[in-house]
Amino acid sequence: MNDTPHDLRVREMTPADCRPVAEIRVGGWQTAYTGLVPQSYLDAMRVAEDAERRRELLLKPGNPVVNLVAERAGRIIGWAAYGPYRDGEVRTDDAELYALYVRPGHWGGGVGAALLRTTTERCETAGHDRMLLWVLKDNVRARRFYEHHGFTADGTEEPFEAAGVEVPEVRYVRAP
């Protein structure tokens, strides 16, 4: 059964998508992470700088990261990025979901589920036995979303540093 909304298209990201993806990423952080990371960190985020960073990463030769966007009626409303799992500086045979963001105002409409389904299907097809991701420990909404889609916390925690403050993250895993 395909539960992707019929008017939603998931495709690979292009350089022209960097600005809307940056808007989604920055807007997602500033909306979902208020109260979870220092406000000074969120306030310092800039769409133009993030768009340039997305463009540099997208065009970097040999970059193993795959970026997908979800669009409806020609408007980018979601973004996901995945690739090899990073264990410190070492890449492993597992896959990692690096990012999944939906434009605020479009949450709960199947966009995130469509992006997650596409990434997990692609990773399984590529032969990855597991997919891992990191999520802020106190991000209850995101944790429920991933758990609903078959991911489980594996007990591993690490801090993410934001504006000099350590914010705990937990690792989730999904095996086929």
C-alpha positions in Angstrom: 0.0 0.0 0.0 1.3 3.4 -0.9 0.2 6.0 1.7 2.1 8.9 0.1 -0.3 11.8 -0.5 -1.0 11.6 -4.3 0.1 15.2 -4.9 3.5 14.7 -3.1 6.6 14.1 -5.1 9.9 12.9 -3.6 13.0 13.4 -5.7 16.7 14.1 -5.5 17.7 17.6 -4.5 19.3 20.0 -7.0 21.3 23.1 -6.5 18.2 25.2 -7.2 16.6 23.6 -4.1 19.3 24.8 -1.7 17.5 28.0 -0.7 14.1 26.4 0.1 15.9 23.5 1.9 17.7 26.0 4.0 14.4 27.8 4.8 13.0 24.4 5.9 16.0 23.5 8.0 16.4 26.8 9.7 12.6 27.1 10.2 12.5 23.6 11.5 15.2 24.2 14.1 13.8 27.5 15.2 10.3 26.0 15.6 10.9 22.4 16.9 14.0 23.1 19.0 12.8 26.2 20.9 13.4 25.3 24.6 15.6 22.3 23.7 18.7 24.2 22.5 20.0 27.6 23.6 17.9 30.4 22.0 21.1 32.2 21.1 22.1 29.3 18.8 18.7 29.3 17.1 18.7 33.1 16.7 22.1 33.0 15.1 20.9 30.6 12.3 20.7 32.4 8.9 19.0 31.0 5.8 21.5 32.5 3.4 24.4 31.0 5.2 22.7 27.6 5.4 21.8 27.7 1.7 25.4 28.3 0.8 26.5 25.4 3.1 23.9 23.1 1.5 25.1 24.1 -2.0 28.8 23.4 -1.1 27.9 20.0 0.4 25.7 19.1 -2.5 28.3 19.9 -5.1 31.3 18.5 -3.2 32.9 15.8 -5.4 32.8 12.3 -3.9 30.3 13.3 -1.2 28.4 10.1 -0.3 25.4 12.0 1.1 22.1 11.7 -0.8 19.7 14.6 -0.4 16.0 14.2 -1.2 13.2 16.8 -1.3 9.5 16.5 -1.1 7.5 18.9 -3.2 3.8 19.6 -3.6 2.6 21.8 -6.5 6.2 22.8 -7.3 7.0 24.0 -3.7 9.6 22.3 -1.6 8.1 21.3 1.7 10.4 18.6 3.0 14.1 17.5 3.0 16.0 14.4 4.0 19.7 13.5 3.8 21.2 10.1 4.3 24.4 8.2 3.7 27.0 6.0 5.4 26.8 5.9 9.2 29.5 8.0 10.9 31.2 6.4 13.8 33.4 9.4 14.7 35.4 10.0 11.5 34.9 6.5 10.2 32.1 5.6 7.8 30.6 2.1 8.4 28.5 -0.3 6.3 25.3 0.9 8.1 23.2 3.8 6.8 22.5 7.0 8.7 19.6 9.4 8.3 21.4 12.7 8.8 18.4 15.0 8.6 14.7 14.9 8.0 12.8 18.2 8.1 9.3 19.3 7.0 8.4 22.9 6.5 6.5 24.2 9.6 2.8 24.2 8.8 3.1 20.9 6.9 3.7 18.7 9.9 1.4 15.7 10.2 0.5 15.6 6.5 2.6 12.6 5.4 5.5 14.5 4.1 8.0 13.2 6.7 6.7 9.7 6.4 7.1 9.8 2.6 10.7 11.0 2.9 11.5 8.5 5.6 10.0 5.6 3.6 11.9 6.6 0.5 15.2 6.8 2.4 14.7 3.5 4.2 13.7 1.7 0.9 16.8 3.1 -0.8 19.1 2.0 2.0 17.6 -1.5 2.1 17.9 -1.7 -1.7 21.6 -0.6 -1.4 22.2 -3.5 1.0 22.4 -1.7 4.3 21.5 -4.0 7.2 20.6 -1.1 9.5 19.7 2.5 9.4 20.7 4.7 12.4 19.9 8.3 13.3 20.4 10.7 16.1 17.6 12.8 17.7 17.6 15.3 20.5 16.7 13.4 23.7 14.0 15.8 24.7 12.5 16.1 21.2 9.4 14.0 22.1 7.6 14.7 18.8 10.5 13.4 16.7 11.1 10.4 18.9 7.4 9.4 18.6 7.6 9.8 14.8 10.7 7.6 14.5 9.3 5.0 16.9 6.0 4.9 14.9 8.1 4.1 11.8 10.0 1.2 13.3 13.0 2.8 14.9 14.0 2.0 18.4 16.4 3.8 20.8 19.4 1.6 21.3 20.6 3.1 24.6 23.5 5.1 23.1 23.6 8.8 24.0 26.0 11.6 23.0 25.9 15.3 23.6 25.5 17.8 20.8 27.2 21.1 21.5 25.1 24.2 20.8 26.3 27.7 21.9 28.6 26.1 24.5 25.8 24.0 26.0 25.7 20.2 25.8 22.4 19.0 24.5 21.9 15.2 24.8 21.1 13.2 21.7 19.9 9.5 21.6 20.6 7.1 18.8 17.8 5.2 17.1 18.2 2.1 14.9 16.0 0.3 12.4 16.9 -3.1 10.9 15.0 -4.6 8.0 
